[in-house]
Amino acid sequence: MTPRNTARTDKEKNRDIGSFIFVLASIIMGPYLYNTFSIPVNIALVLVTYVLLQLVIGWLSNN
């Protein structure tokens, strides 16, 4: 894989920050969700939340 010649855009940086925050929130909320819902429901909730987060970050980013 060749190294990038261009700088990362603001959208890419914002997505990385948003993903990091999402992972931290998932780890913190994991025990609560595990005791509240079944595993398939938890997976669906996490995936839908992640997709919505990425869409919002994409819409709010300049590039």
C-alpha positions in Angstrom: 0.0 0.0 0.0 1.4 3.3 -1.0 1.5 6.3 1.4 -0.9 9.1 0.9 0.3 12.2 -0.8 -2.6 14.4 0.2 -3.5 15.7 3.6 -6.6 14.3 5.4 -9.7 16.4 5.0 -11.7 17.8 7.9 -14.5 15.3 7.2 -12.1 12.4 7.6 -10.7 13.9 10.9 -14.2 14.5 12.2 -15.3 10.9 11.4 -12.2 9.6 13.2 -13.1 11.7 16.3 -16.7 10.7 16.1 -15.9 7.0 15.8 -13.6 7.3 18.8 -16.3 8.9 20.9 -18.8 6.3 19.7 -16.5 3.4 20.7 -16.0 4.9 24.1 -19.8 5.4 24.6 -20.4 1.8 23.4 -17.9 0.5 26.0 -19.5 2.6 28.8 -23.1 1.7 27.8 -22.3 -2.0 27.0 -23.2 -3.5 30.4 -26.4 -1.5 30.6 -27.5 -2.5 27.1 -26.5 -6.2 27.7 -28.8 -6.3 30.7 -31.6 -4.5 29.0 -32.0 -6.0 25.5 -31.1 -9.1 23.6 -27.9 -9.4 21.7 -29.5 -9.0 18.2 -31.3 -5.8 19.4 -28.0 -4.5 20.9 -26.2 -5.1 17.6 -28.9 -3.4 15.6 -29.0 -0.4 18.0 -25.2 0.0 17.9 -25.1 -0.2 14.1 -28.0 2.2 13.5 -26.5 4.7 16.0 -23.1 4.4 14.3 -24.6 5.0 10.8 -26.6 8.0 12.0 -23.5 9.5 13.7 -21.4 9.1 10.5 -24.2 10.7 8.4 -24.5 13.7 10.7 -20.7 14.1 10.8 -20.7 14.0 7.0 -23.4 16.6 6.6 -21.9 18.9 9.2 -18.3 18.7 7.8 -17.2 21.3 5.3 -15.4 19.1 2.8 
